[in-house]
Amino acid sequence: MYAHTMNTERLALRVSDAFLEGLDQLAEAEGLSRAEVVRRAVALLAFAKKEKQEGRSMGFFVEEGGVPRIKEVVTL
């Protein structure tokens, strides 16, 4: 049986102190590394773009009286 190895590449980004602070807050809150937060953010953006191409929108919902209501629709 063959072992699957994933090719990886290091990526360097220049970001503001505010961005880095937000990234660190997210990472700490989720118990993730900075890299994993960035990977998940890119995956979410790719998913949202694909859904948009298929005519769907991404949104957030709140429940009011047991009934879901659209709170906000996100456009990209």
Backbone as ProteinMPNN parsed JSONL, in Angstrom:
{"seq_chain_A": "MYAHTMNTERLALRVSDAFLEGLDQLAEAEGLSRAEVVRRAVALLAFAKKEKQEGRSMGFFVEEGGVPRIKEVVTL", "coords_chain_A": {"N_chain_A": [[0.845, -1.178, 0.0], [0.479, 2.247, -0.744], [1.768, 5.123, 0.787], [0.174, 8.174, 1.198], [1.43, 11.291, 0.51], [1.332, 14.7, 1.283], [2.046, 17.471, -0.63], [3.487, 20.417, 0.466], [3.743, 23.965, 0.822], [5.495, 26.773, 1.94], [4.147, 29.905, 2.872], [4.532, 33.316, 2.852], [3.233, 36.193, 4.355], [2.522, 39.651, 4.44], [1.137, 41.443, 6.954], [-1.054, 43.667, 8.765], [-0.678, 44.92, 12.146], [-3.145, 44.935, 13.399], [-4.583, 43.038, 11.906], [-3.102, 40.745, 12.512], [-3.515, 40.61, 15.264], [-6.287, 40.094, 15.336], [-6.287, 37.622, 14.007], [-4.811, 36.07, 15.809], [-6.565, 36.162, 18.005], [-8.784, 34.763, 16.984], [-7.569, 32.266, 16.501], [-6.829, 31.498, 19.096], [-9.352, 31.422, 20.376], [-10.584, 29.342, 18.993], [-8.878, 27.285, 19.392], [-6.897, 26.705, 17.556], [-4.158, 26.733, 15.18], [-2.486, 29.593, 13.764], [-2.065, 29.143, 11.038], [-4.002, 27.171, 10.472], [-6.364, 28.593, 10.897], [-6.2, 30.432, 8.779], [-6.207, 28.633, 6.599], [-8.805, 27.552, 6.871], [-10.322, 29.851, 6.514], [-9.775, 30.496, 3.842], [-10.815, 28.208, 2.627], [-13.534, 28.551, 3.263], [-14.095, 30.914, 1.838], [-13.658, 29.985, -0.785], [-15.717, 28.084, -0.946], [-17.972, 29.765, -0.668], [-17.719, 31.347, -2.987], [-18.072, 29.377, -4.958], [-20.713, 28.59, -4.438], [-22.008, 30.993, -5.01], [-21.564, 31.149, -7.766], [-23.305, 29.222, -8.548], [-25.679, 30.398, -8.165], [-26.535, 30.777, -5.565], [-26.781, 32.257, -2.274], [-24.928, 33.232, 0.643], [-25.79, 33.333, 4.025], [-26.759, 34.57, 7.296], [-28.616, 33.441, 10.057], [-31.18, 34.04, 12.493], [-33.088, 32.87, 15.262], [-36.412, 33.506, 15.906], [-38.932, 33.244, 18.046], [-38.909, 30.516, 17.553], [-38.804, 30.383, 14.836], [-36.806, 30.48, 11.988], [-35.099, 33.375, 10.833], [-33.807, 35.446, 8.313], [-30.896, 37.106, 9.04], [-28.736, 38.415, 7.935], [-27.383, 38.749, 4.688], [-24.618, 37.674, 2.966], [-22.501, 39.029, 0.59], [-20.18, 38.494, -2.014]], "CA_chain_A": [[0.0, 0.0, 0.0], [1.257, 3.468, -0.853], [1.454, 6.205, 1.733], [-0.092, 9.435, 0.495], [2.095, 12.45, 1.119], [0.814, 15.973, 0.78], [3.05, 18.495, -0.888], [3.152, 21.687, 1.109], [4.616, 25.08, 0.49], [5.433, 27.86, 2.91], [3.635, 31.143, 2.308], [4.805, 34.467, 3.71], [2.294, 37.297, 4.152], [2.704, 40.884, 5.217], [-0.168, 41.831, 7.484], [-1.0, 44.728, 9.773], [-0.759, 44.483, 13.541], [-4.558, 44.694, 13.701], [-4.933, 41.749, 11.308], [-2.44, 39.707, 13.287], [-4.207, 40.524, 16.551], [-7.541, 39.394, 15.075], [-5.946, 36.238, 13.689], [-4.44, 35.405, 17.069], [-7.779, 36.006, 18.815], [-9.535, 33.653, 16.402], [-6.836, 31.026, 16.727], [-6.939, 31.138, 20.512], [-10.749, 31.095, 20.679], [-10.936, 28.076, 18.364], [-7.877, 26.269, 19.72], [-6.251, 26.375, 16.295], [-2.962, 27.5, 14.835], [-2.712, 30.672, 12.793], [-2.136, 28.543, 9.703], [-5.286, 26.491, 10.303], [-7.393, 29.625, 10.75], [-6.092, 30.948, 7.413], [-6.673, 27.572, 5.696], [-10.269, 27.469, 6.96], [-10.882, 31.072, 5.922], [-9.669, 30.354, 2.39], [-11.787, 27.18, 2.24], [-14.858, 29.159, 3.342], [-14.213, 31.833, 0.707], [-13.796, 29.171, -1.996], [-17.066, 27.523, -0.905], [-18.924, 30.847, -0.918], [-17.608, 31.709, -4.404], [-18.684, 28.294, -5.733], [-22.155, 28.695, -4.25], [-22.456, 32.176, -5.748], [-21.569, 30.784, -9.188], [-24.473, 28.37, -8.765], [-26.865, 31.196, -7.921], [-26.938, 30.769, -4.161], [-26.168, 33.26, -1.406], [-24.606, 32.794, 1.989], [-26.39, 34.25, 4.971], [-26.806, 34.23, 8.712], [-29.991, 33.371, 10.52], [-31.491, 34.081, 13.919], [-34.397, 32.29, 15.539], [-37.34, 34.363, 16.636], [-40.134, 32.463, 18.307], [-38.764, 29.195, 16.949], [-38.822, 30.501, 13.37], [-35.581, 31.102, 11.488], [-35.245, 34.599, 10.057], [-32.532, 35.898, 7.775], [-30.341, 38.279, 9.726], [-27.834, 39.115, 7.032], [-26.916, 38.003, 3.53], [-23.239, 38.054, 2.662], [-22.169, 39.016, -0.833], [-18.738, 38.509, -2.282]], "C_chain_A": [[0.893, 1.244, 0.0], [0.81, 4.484, 0.189], [1.267, 7.491, 0.934], [0.626, 10.566, 1.232], [1.56, 13.707, 0.467], [1.978, 16.919, 0.564], [2.596, 19.78, -0.221], [4.16, 22.741, 0.688], [4.43, 26.161, 1.543], [4.999, 29.131, 2.204], [3.905, 32.264, 3.299], [3.842, 35.586, 3.349], [2.719, 38.485, 4.981], [1.316, 41.325, 5.652], [0.016, 42.914, 8.539], [-1.04, 44.126, 11.17], [-2.198, 44.147, 13.911], [-5.014, 43.351, 13.132], [-4.359, 40.614, 12.144], [-3.109, 39.521, 14.649], [-5.531, 39.766, 16.389], [-7.316, 37.918, 14.78], [-5.61, 35.466, 14.957], [-5.655, 35.201, 17.969], [-8.626, 34.849, 18.303], [-8.869, 32.318, 16.7], [-6.984, 30.57, 18.173], [-8.354, 30.695, 20.861], [-11.14, 29.719, 20.14], [-9.969, 26.946, 18.715], [-7.142, 25.783, 18.486], [-4.962, 27.164, 16.126], [-3.363, 28.635, 13.899], [-2.921, 30.088, 11.404], [-3.484, 27.872, 9.469], [-6.433, 27.484, 10.172], [-7.375, 30.162, 9.322], [-6.579, 29.901, 6.419], [-8.195, 27.492, 5.688], [-10.935, 28.695, 6.341], [-10.857, 30.984, 4.399], [-10.667, 29.306, 1.892], [-13.207, 27.74, 2.258], [-15.095, 30.122, 2.184], [-14.414, 31.056, -0.592], [-15.195, 28.564, -2.068], [-18.1, 28.589, -1.259], [-18.899, 31.262, -2.392], [-18.28, 30.657, -5.286], [-20.208, 28.368, -5.634], [-22.723, 29.883, -5.019], [-22.539, 31.882, -7.241], [-22.782, 29.935, -9.535], [-25.77, 29.08, -8.38], [-27.365, 31.213, -6.493], [-26.193, 31.847, -3.391], [-25.878, 32.651, -0.046], [-25.194, 33.815, 2.949], [-26.31, 33.736, 6.39], [-28.246, 34.324, 9.165], [-30.057, 33.526, 12.023], [-32.854, 33.42, 14.079], [-35.211, 33.259, 16.358], [-38.634, 33.591, 16.808], [-40.088, 31.098, 17.658], [-38.758, 29.201, 15.433], [-37.516, 31.154, 12.909], [-35.885, 32.325, 10.621], [-33.871, 35.011, 9.564], [-32.103, 37.152, 8.501], [-29.523, 39.11, 8.745], [-27.464, 38.209, 5.885], [-25.542, 38.559, 3.162], [-23.03, 37.981, 1.162], [-20.662, 39.119, -0.99], [-18.472, 39.142, -3.623]], "O_chain_A": [[1.929, 1.279, 0.664], [-0.383, 4.668, 0.43], [2.101, 7.845, 0.1], [0.439, 10.757, 2.434], [1.363, 13.763, -0.746], [2.792, 17.14, 1.46], [1.436, 20.174, -0.341], [5.272, 22.437, 0.258], [3.308, 26.421, 1.98], [5.423, 29.407, 1.082], [3.538, 32.158, 4.469], [3.655, 35.893, 2.171], [3.218, 38.333, 6.096], [0.433, 41.551, 4.824], [1.089, 43.06, 9.125], [-1.395, 42.961, 11.346], [-2.449, 43.192, 14.648], [-5.745, 42.611, 13.79], [-5.05, 39.64, 12.445], [-3.251, 38.395, 15.125], [-5.86, 38.902, 17.203], [-8.067, 37.063, 15.249], [-6.073, 34.342, 15.151], [-5.763, 34.168, 18.629], [-9.13, 34.047, 19.089], [-9.528, 31.359, 17.102], [-7.234, 29.394, 18.438], [-8.538, 29.702, 21.565], [-11.936, 29.011, 20.758], [-10.211, 25.788, 18.376], [-6.804, 24.605, 18.373], [-4.711, 28.135, 16.839], [-4.449, 28.626, 13.32], [-3.837, 30.485, 10.683], [-4.052, 27.991, 8.383], [-7.375, 27.244, 9.417], [-8.433, 30.33, 8.716], [-7.298, 30.243, 5.48], [-8.808, 27.379, 4.626], [-11.989, 28.585, 5.716], [-11.826, 31.363, 3.742], [-11.296, 29.496, 0.851], [-14.001, 27.439, 1.366], [-16.184, 30.143, 1.61], [-15.253, 31.431, -1.412], [-15.796, 28.533, -3.142], [-19.001, 28.341, -2.061], [-19.954, 31.502, -2.98], [-18.974, 30.996, -6.244], [-20.907, 28.223, -6.637], [-23.798, 29.787, -5.611], [-23.479, 32.315, -7.908], [-23.236, 29.927, -10.679], [-26.826, 28.454, -8.28], [-28.498, 31.62, -6.234], [-25.12, 32.293, -3.797], [-26.509, 31.675, 0.36], [-25.107, 35.02, 2.714], [-25.855, 32.621, 6.649], [-29.001, 35.183, 8.709], [-29.114, 33.189, 12.739], [-33.667, 33.411, 13.155], [-34.753, 33.77, 17.38], [-39.342, 33.318, 15.839], [-41.124, 30.572, 17.251], [-38.711, 28.141, 14.808], [-37.157, 32.237, 13.371], [-36.796, 32.313, 9.794], [-32.888, 34.936, 10.301], [-32.842, 38.134, 8.572], [-29.604, 40.338, 8.726], [-27.25, 37.013, 6.086], [-25.351, 39.771, 3.064], [-23.352, 36.972, 0.536], [-19.974, 39.753, -0.19], [-17.317, 39.251, -4.036]]}, "name": "protein", "num_of_chains": 1, "seq": "MYAHTMNTERLALRVSDAFLEGLDQLAEAEGLSRAEVVRRAVALLAFAKKEKQEGRSMGFFVEEGGVPRIKEVVTL"}
